[in-house]
């Protein structure tokens, strides 16, 4: 059974580190960074999705831009404890766990 690509790819993960990965292909000032010719994008994905499903879902979602995925790296981010101190005591909660995928495209492709 083929899954809907929007069930596999939840959304883009936009952080400072993710923005740096996207701009590596344009970094010409540093010689080691200038070798990174392929753009990389970070997405929040379904925890049960594998790399092949993620790659096919990205190509399906962005088929109008004709992108080709060359590599997918996945990371399972664990839960983190949060503490909020209130006047009557501590409230301890947890941030939810999620899975993120770093998707490498071909050198000529981009997602904007």
Secondary structure, DSSP 8 states (H G I E B T S, - for coil): ----HHHHEEEE---HHHHHHHTGGG--SSHHHHT--S-EEEEEE-TT--HHHHHHHHHHHTTTTT--EEEEEEEEE--EEEEEEETTEEEEEEE--EEEEEEEE-TT----
